[in-house]
Amino acid sequence: MSARVALAAGTVAVLASAAMVAVPAGAAPGGGGCQLAGNAKFVKGPNGTAHPFTYTFTGKLSNCMSSESGAPTGGAIATLVPAKGSGTCANGKTSGVALVKWAGGKQSVISYTTDSVTAEVVLQGTVIPKYKVGKKVYKSTLYSGQGAVGDLLFQADPTQCAGSGVTTAPISGFTGIGHQS
């Protein structure tokens, strides 16, 4: 088994275990997930030497499925302000706030952190009620208070990782939002 397959299997097992432990007896968990495809743009991006960096992200959510009827089937996602991170192309940690504009007009503001090892990025977060950028306040009108997870693939150019740093990189994978009851 390759290291990448083992890492992915381990991440899925950890996320599944955490979900089972977090759901109290008698609860009716709900939620759903989407495929994410997007692009990150970095300032002083990661390379082979650990250092701080920032990035913005925009992407699309598609093929969304949910245990709840009437849930959106897709949307768009973007960071509200540049996210902050530290690390290298091989491993790192970031934190940020993103806005999801769901098909149908509702939106979710997600505060998140990520941990990455090689190309795999594990995202954990929460849909927060609101977030202020300058004078504008973004409010969650869907899924407020629910948890967010993601298992994503960071597809950086190896020559940029070996050089002055990543400037842009595609990011794709699974993201989900859910609740315990």
Summary of the structure (lengths in Angstrom):
residues: 181
radius of gyration: 16.5
end to end distance: 37.2
largest distance: 53.0
contacts: 570
relative contact order: 0.22
helix: 14%
strand: 55%
